[in-house]
Amino acid sequence: MSSDNADHSSAVEFETFASHRAMVGAIEVRRALPQRSHRTIGAWCFADHMGPASVTEERGLDIGPHPHTGLATLTWLIEGEAVHRDSLGSEQLIRPGQLNLMSAGYGVAHAEEPTGAYRGTLEGIQLWIAQPEHTRHGARAFEHHGELPHLMIGTSEATVLVGEMLGEASPVRHDTALLGLDLDLRGVAELPLDPTFEYGVIVLRGAVSVGGSLVEPGTLAYFAPGADEWRLETRDPARVIVLGGEPWLEGITMWWNFVARNRDELTAAYFAWVERDERYGTVASPLAAIDAPVPFWLHSERAPL
C-alpha cells in the first residue's frame, strides 16, 4: 500500500500484515513476525506482543524450560514484572525499562516465570534476532541492562533498545547492523532512517498514522529499504516498537524454537532436546520442561508406504 504525506514530496510506501494470535504459556500474544512473505526484518525474525494480561504472584508467563539455537531472545516489558532463568545459571527479575538479551549460539535453555510477588498487568514484547554464521555456533550468553539510552524526538520520548539513533547508542549486543526502538509517541515525530535498512513498525498501544495511513495493534507495517525519514503521528498517546536492519542475506530455516540453515540442523536440535543431552544445559526452574512436537518432516519420513 502507499499513501502521500502532504508535508513531504515523496510517498511513504509500505505493506501491512495481520499478526497471528497464539498462546505462549498462559498469555495470549499477537505474533507479528514471521510473516509468510517477510520472514525477517534485518536479523529480526520473531516478534510477540504479549498481553496486556492480568497476572498474579504465582500465575504469569508460565513458560517452562525450553531450548533455543542460532538466535538471541530480547525481552522488553512496558508493564509488569517477570523472572528469567536459564542454563547458564542466570536468575533475573525484569521490570519495565529494563532489557534481557539471551544469546543461544549452539544451544541454550531458559524459562520465563511469575515473580512470586507481582500482581497486576503484564505487557511487553519478545523478539528473536537471528545470529549470523560467525556467531550462531558459539557459546551461550546472557546480559541484563537496567538502563538504556533515552532521547527526545520532537515531543516524543524514545528508548534505544538495540543499535543507534541520533547519536544515542545502546550497549546491547548485536551481531549484525540493527535498530530496535521503543517510541512513546506524543503528537508528531520525524524519525530519521538509514536508507539501507528495511523496517517494521509494531504498535503496542494506540493508533499511529504513517503517511496518512493508520497502523494499530495487531498489524505489522513493513517498509522496504530506501526511505530516509518517516513522519509518525498520533492524536492520543501511543506506544510503538520500530525494528530495522540490513536485509538478511544468509537464508534462514525456522521451526519451533530453533533458527538454522537447513532441516538437518533442525532435526539435530530437536533430538538433542528430546534426549536431554548436554547441548542445552539444565534450567533450575520449578516449572516443567516443555516437550518438543515431532517435526512434520519426521512424521512424513516415518509414514507407511
Secondary structure, 3 states (H helix, E strand, C coil): CEEECCCCCCEEECEEEECEEEEECCEEEEEEECCCCCCCECCEEEEEEEEEEEECCCCCCCEEEEEEECEEEEEEEEECCEEEEECCCCEEEECCCCEEEEECCCCEEEEEECCCCCCEEEEEEEEEEECCCCCCCCCCEEEEECCCCEEEECCEEEEEEECEECCEECCCCCCCCEEEEEEEECCEEEEECCCCCEEEEEEEECCEEECCEEECCCEEEEECCCCCEEEEECCCCEEEEEEEECCCCCCCEEECCEEECCHHHHHHHHHHHHCCCCCCCCCCCCCCCCCCCCCHHHHHHHCCC
